[in-house]
Amino acid sequence: MKRVAIYLRVSTDKQSTHNQRRELEAVAKRSGWHLVRVYEDAGISGAKGRDRRPGLDAMLKAVNAREFDMVAAWSVDRLGRSLTDLLGILQSLHDKGVDLFLHQQGLDTSTTAGKAMFQMLGVFAEFERGIIRERVNAGLARAKERGVKLGRRRVKPAVEERILSLRKTGMGILKIGKEVGVGTSVVQRVLG
């Protein structure tokens, strides 16, 4: 028996998840699915990230723990409004082998056609990541051409000398950081 979690979301406090829940529970019953848990974000925009949607966050943590085999949602826009966020959610499900059922779109990734659609979404996600990577690299190249120094700022020479001299006395990295008033990563970078 397929273990299923339902995810519900409405954007405003004036809306209710009742209809979504009723319909998805009926689908689960007709399909012979075992309903494990219902996750809900009521009054929260789909444009908000995972960190501002506690129901989605809890569901994705359960996905990582493989607590169920499928997520059922009313519609793709219930999962997310931003393509980037949506593709991230879909990738999380795919990586853990958790299927997705979208009632309004008639998508069920446990079927052959649904798997094909899921794989196409993965191709689009990779394409988008490639475009973002190209834009970032182009921006870095423009900055270098303008003479912008990239990377972390170097520490002042006096601080660097103090770190090196304290290390020569045998002092540990944590103590040096406290003594000089810098983080341990700065100490490690100077010593590295």
Buried (B, 14 or more C-beta within 10 A) or exposed (E): EBBBBBBBBBBEEEEEBEEBBEBBBEBBEEBEBEBBBBBBBBEBBBEBEBEEBEBBBBBBEBBEEEBBBBBBBBBBBBBBBEEEBBBBBBBBBBEBEBBBBBBEBEBBBBEEEBBEBBEEBBEEBEEEEEEEEEEEEEEEEEEEEEEEEEEEEEBEEEBBEBBEEBBEEEBEBEEBBBEBEBEBEBBEBBEE
